[in-house]
Amino acid sequence: MAQETGTIHLTRRGLMHSAALGALMSMTPVLTMAASVQEATPAADAAAEHPFPPEVQLALHEIVERALAEAEAPGALVGVWYPGMGAWAHATGIGDLATGAPVTLDDHVRIASNTKTIVATVVLQLVDEGLIGLDDPLEGYVPGIPNGEQITIRQVLGMDAGIADYIAVPELSAEYAANPMVEFGPEQILAVIRASTPAYAPGERVAYSNSNYVLLGFLIEAVTGQSPALEIQQRIFDPLGMTSSSFPLTAWMPEPFMHGYNAAAAGDPLIDVTRSNPDFPWTAGAIISTLADMRIWAVALAEGTLLTPETQQARLQTKAVSPVPGAFGYGLGVLVTNGFIGHNGGIAGFSSWILHDSETAATIVIVVNRSGETGGTADPILHGVLNLLFPERFPAQPPAAAATPLS
């Protein structure tokens, strides 16, 4: 179904006082909200698990609502599953400001840079199959990249290759921000990367670059002879039963879906940016998924379900990327923080997180349907949930220290 781009002037306070939201988002205990979903769906099954005690649900609800109010974001999907303690699958707020339709637990969303975890897994499967080596030079698979003869596949995966980020090109970033349907795709991005100046020498430091993962898309094509979309479907989605996930080839979203919004600056009207060209982020951030499927993936990613133990161990060797010493580390397409493994994502209209902790088997999935001007709008929810449920590992932090370095 086509989505019209529109401008909607919105504040969270205005939403909270609107008649439409009053029917959708009352401040009654969360267990009512979490259970009010369609039957016989993966999301409904997740919501039916043993719930957290009411006081924990209310605390979680407060964390989410406070964060949405501060970000002036329309809505969110949040799933928290902590075996032995409880589960909370929560859809809150408005998923379509034009109609007032609520967010639902089965909504499709854009997962942005969480895509990188999936693309990296495909590449690591090729390593397991002996088709590539982690220490092979990039030049042998994607020729013509500056320093390509010195850059290894491991460095491309681990964000320490020194490849300039195409999204940081001012003209490109401004054009995409103004029009997410901008006609710019992988081949054009590849040309930009080939003409770029390296940001630093390979291996010198870790610096997040979306260019790395566009190049890995070309590597997948070169090695397999198939598109990344097909490889991801056959290697990831099908084996794990992620039936609601897809690598889109057009701007359309599968039904049902949560609309995504952004604004030019804080306080400006929100603009519906649900429709966006998937070729612009491509293998750096195009995948569409759902709360239930993202839960499946968070567990498989952290546990190394689709990789050999040796390759999973290599994936989890991290280098620090955060200004807070020891808080964040980047591995081979994964973000690791205090034992939790996952990633975050930010794209036009959506901010997201997936995390799984092997020690406790706890899983957290968050999606907010508003882009952030200075950071991910899902970040405060994540920090609040971690501080509530894991206070010894994630003590409360001042905003500057809690900032997320990647997206």
Beta strands, then each sheet from edge to edge (+ up, - down):
strand 1: 7-8
strand 2: 75-82
strand 3: 86-96
strand 4: 101-102
strand 5: 109-110
strand 6: 261-262
strand 7: 270-272
strand 8: 288-289
strand 9: 319-320
strand 10: 329-330
strand 11: 335-337
strand 12: 340-347
strand 13: 350-357
strand 14: 362-368
sheet 1: 1+ 7- 6+
sheet 2: 4+ 3- 2+ 14- 13+ 12- 11+ 10- 9+
sheet 3: 5+ 8-
end
